[in-house]
Amino acid sequence: MTDIKYTSDGKKVLVVGKLNAEQTIVQEIFVSAGQEIPSGENFVVKSLHDAPAESWKEKNLRELEARYERSRKELESSIDQQARRLTMIKDKAKHHADALFKFVENSESDQLDLLKKVLSGQITHVFISGYSPEIFEWEEGSKAYDIDTYHGRMQVDGIKLLSVYGYSDGNLTYRLHSYRDGSGGSDQVFPVCSYAEALTLAQAECDKQAASYLADKRSSFHLSSWQKIEGIVIPEAAIQKCDAEADAQRVKRIANLKKELADLEEKAPAKAKPAK
């Protein structure tokens, strides 16, 4: 079996034989055309190792180089991240500035007038559109306040956050958040200065949703929510369609309950015959 060792100065050698108890005859191994070949004159060494020997200096330099390489990669990664973050901040600032200038250029006077009324506290009512439409008084309505009702208590923690979103076309959108810190969901709201204004907005939205519902472009129409709004006029066709769908659901539920009852009766054990 070929005996391969390493000298103290890092040479790979083939052990030829023992000269005496302390010295060994070896031949150095070279690489030729990708093959390791013993070549050259034999020579005598005193120390041999099973693996390439590494001095303290070489080991220390290798570890230093490894630490440097890790630190270099970490530093480069940090610089790249900071560069991307700086670019994003600059882009955001540019978009904010562009949106602000475009809003000032395009906004109509009624949009700015409404914003002034919101900021000066002239708003009296709010219309909430969407799945569950509603009109409530801004100061009196519980929708405007973050109220803690845990374990039956009624504690007002503060006013919910009302956010204003500006778009480059000059329009403003108001959203009322679930909590005063802006967390949770939010609903699009329309702040106005009277119930009559809120009702006008609600009627327009009701007519729009009803038309879409009747044209089968909307899967549902929240009839019960619209009926709670005082003064709203709901299209009769929408009411009839909702009632018809509700009747169909009741009939379907009754049929399902009858089938379920029949299945239970069929699976019930027969009564034991009385003993003679």
Buried (B, 14 or more C-beta within 10 A) or exposed (E): EEEBBBBEEEBBBBBBEEBEEEEBBBBBBEEEEEEEEBEEEBBEBEEBEEEEBEEEEEEEEEEEEEEEEEEEEEEEEEEEEEEEEEEEEEEEEEEEEEEEEBBEEEBEEEBBEBBEBBEEEBBBBBBBBEEEBBBBBBEEBEBBBBBEEEEEEEEEEEEBBBEEEBEBEBEBEBBBBBBBEEEEEBBEBBBBBEBEBBBBBBBEBBBEBBBBBBEEEEEEBBBEBBEEBEEBEBBEEBBEBBEEEEEEEEEEEEEEEEEEEEEEEEEEEEEEEEEE
